[in-house]
Amino acid sequence: PSRGDNIADLMRHNLGPREWDILRRAGEAAAGLGYRVFAAGGVVRDILLGAGNLDVDLVVEGDGIALAEALAASGEGRVRAHRHFGTAEVLFPDGFKVDVATARVEYYEFPAALPRVESSSIRQDLYRRDFTINAMAVDLNGEHFGDLVDYFGGREDLQQGLIRVLYNLSFIEDPTRLLRAVRFEQRYRFTIEPQTLKLVQEAVQREVLQRVSVERLWDELKHILMEPAAGKMLDRLDRLGIWPFVFPGVTYWEVQPVLSGLDRAIKMLQDWDFLDGVEGWLCYFIAALHWSTPEAAAELCRRYHLNKRQTEKVLNSVQNWRQVLSTVWKQNNHRPNSELAHLILALPREAYPLLLSLLEEEWMRHRFHQLLLLIRESRPTVDGKYIKSLGYRPGPVFRRALDAVWQARLDGQVKNSDEEKAFIQEFLRRHQGEI
Ligand code: ATP
């Protein structure tokens, strides 16, 4: 094991002041209790990479819950303890969260004359992890603060850009690691190390993913779909033969052209500010299913327990994208903007990346952008309050009047709020009878 590398300077550089402060205080709290405490897992990897990671995971040789309580007391935090597992979360008033786990001390009975030995419990804890790059820790104790704990060559693999399991049965023991291998490989543009790749292929051939609960599978799949490079990850899943286990019944090559452009499409729409508040993973989910029948799409929504609202968005998109595409981008199309806007707005925004990715020509993407801008800028300035101020009582006609003025704006018939008001008064006069 390489003990001795001290990365305290890197920690000070690459962690925020808040994380740094928490780690110092965790070390002090442990000293007070006579425990040893480490930061472990992804946070260590990301300190070494210089990539921001705000998830602080602590591992304690000692009583993790007692340490969580001491840490909480040092900063007005609250503790949520799971006594059964010896784990706890510390929640600070500023929303900062720290996960604390207990590294159990394990005793091994050796045969013959050898004594009972206590194996280092941080080592045991790290050995249970997925890949070498995720199996490092940093000592937080007193004079050892910042000492890197790297039993399995994680730092070396990080430098070489390699994803490597710690033991041969790793994927058999936990098949969700197959998805994690792809996620880390593509996220950091690393490579799955040759021996590990062989184990991946063996595990896929043995169909180990069939044994994983749908909940755990979805949890890892969703992690992939939330990554900015999800499209590349899905492609890798296909090349490794994993795709059919996560999207059963969906033929990858039918959706590949769209998925391969989706990372970029999402990035563009985000840059144009049209995806605020949108669940990114749902954009990928919709794109992956756009070629499926509504029945098959509904089946996958059920399989992964999407809620009603999410399922509706998927089905709406799957059923309607073709019509939107063919109407809006027809050559020599002379339909009014309001009609095109109406079609686009009937789709959930989660389907916009799919549309954009399907548009092959630059002029088509340009037109989509122009329409989205027009829709945004045409939002009328008058609202229901104005209609009320004219003495009308709220009713269905309010909605219709506001829709009508909005259409008129989209089609350029009214241009400012005075014209909007005149338009509304005229509209209400014409619909006297219905009010
Ligand atoms: P991210 O940057 O995506 O949050 P992370 O490494 O923090 O990456 P988590 O899923 O939060 O990912 O897991 C935290 C740590 O727990 C990992 O770094 C790894 O050490 C360990 N871990 C998580 N899932 C597994 C697993 N299935 N098998 C083994 N170890 C795991």
Residues whose N, C-alpha, C, O or C-beta is under 5 A from the ligand:
A	BS01	ATP	G41 G42 R128 R129 D130 N134 A135 D174
